Amino acid sequence: MERRTETTELSLLYWKIGKRINADVLNNKRAGYGKQIAVSLTQQLTEQYGNGFTEKNIRGMIQFADVLPDERI
């Protein structure tokens, strides 16, 4: 049961990160500079929090928040 809770919490964290990037950085739009933003965020988040914030993961978090617009996942 602990593993399930960890997975749920991690999914919620990734969703919240994607939602925040969409709202605060991309202003809920897909700007032409979106890829550059993902690269920049990758560098910043990795420096602050360690590995796991690759460009692919950041884009996945953004898509995750797009597909599931509600926090109830």
N, C-alpha and C positions, 0 to 999 in steps of 0.2 A: 504494500500500500504506500510506503514511503516513496518508492520510485515513481509511482503514479502522481503523487503530490508534487514531486520535484519537476516532473515533465510538465504538469499543468502550470506550475509557477514560472518555469522557463518560457513556456509558450506565451503566457500573459506578459512577461517581461519583453519578449520580442515584439509582441503586438503593440505594447505601449511605446516602445522605441520607434517602431514604424509609424505609429499614429503621430507621435511628436515630431518626427522628421517631416511627415506630410504637412502638418499644420504650421509648424514654426519655421521650417527651412524652405520647403517647396511651396508654401502657401496653397496647399491642396491642388497644385497644378504640376504637370510634367514639363518643366522648363527644359530648354535645350542644354542648360548647364547641369541638369540632374545627375549625369554621370560624374561630372567633376565634383559635385557635392558629395557623392558617395565615396569617391577616392579621398577627398579631404577628411570626411568624417571617419573613414577607416583609419587614417593616420592618427587623428586626434583621440578616438576611442581606444585604439590599441595602446597608445602612450599612457592613457589614464587608467584603463581597466585590464589591459593584457590582451592575449590572443582571443580569437573568436569573432572579431569584428572585421571580417574580410569584406571587400567590395560586394562580392556575391551575396554574403549574408545580409549586408545592409539593404541591398536591393530586395532581397527576400522578405525582410522585415517590413519594408515599405509596401510590397505587394500583399503581404499578409494582412496589414491594416486596411488595405483597399478592398480586399475580398470580404473581410469580416469587419464591417464598419462599427459593429457593436461589441463592447467589451465581453459580453457573455459568450465565451467560446467553448 
